[in-house]
Amino acid sequence: MTLIGLPVDFDTSDNPNAGSGLVIHASTVGLRVQTFNDTLLRKKINIKVSFPKGAEFESFRVEAEIVWKKDFYFWEGWEKYPYALKFVESLNGHYLKLKRLLCRLSSVDEAPTRIHNRGASV
């Protein structure tokens, strides 16, 4: 999985505006998201992932299933809901969009850790 930070909107059959959140990690089989809304495990949802302005693609929509849910928070004070979503619908033309994005993001080098003069990382 690749660490990213893209906005995601989702809806369900019984709630057309179920909520929004942030894609934390992505792969070609699913996403890990952090959201403000509590949704049932195994619930199928429709998601729309938006790419940054000026990117090659604007967004993609796909059906996904919530396969993991935990009371864990990525940031202190962000007491919301992390989920793992598995794509249940073929990505069709969106597969290439996601694959290109993941390739681009994985080729970005992270900043090296600064080493203190005594050898300790800071």
Buried (B, 14 or more C-beta within 10 A) or exposed (E): BBEBEBBBBBBBEEEEEBBBBBBBBBBEEBBBBBBEBEBEEEBBBBBBBBBEEEBEBEBBEBEBBBEEBEEEEEEEEEEBBBBBBBBEEEBEEBBEBBEEBBEEBEEEEEEEEEEEEEEEEE
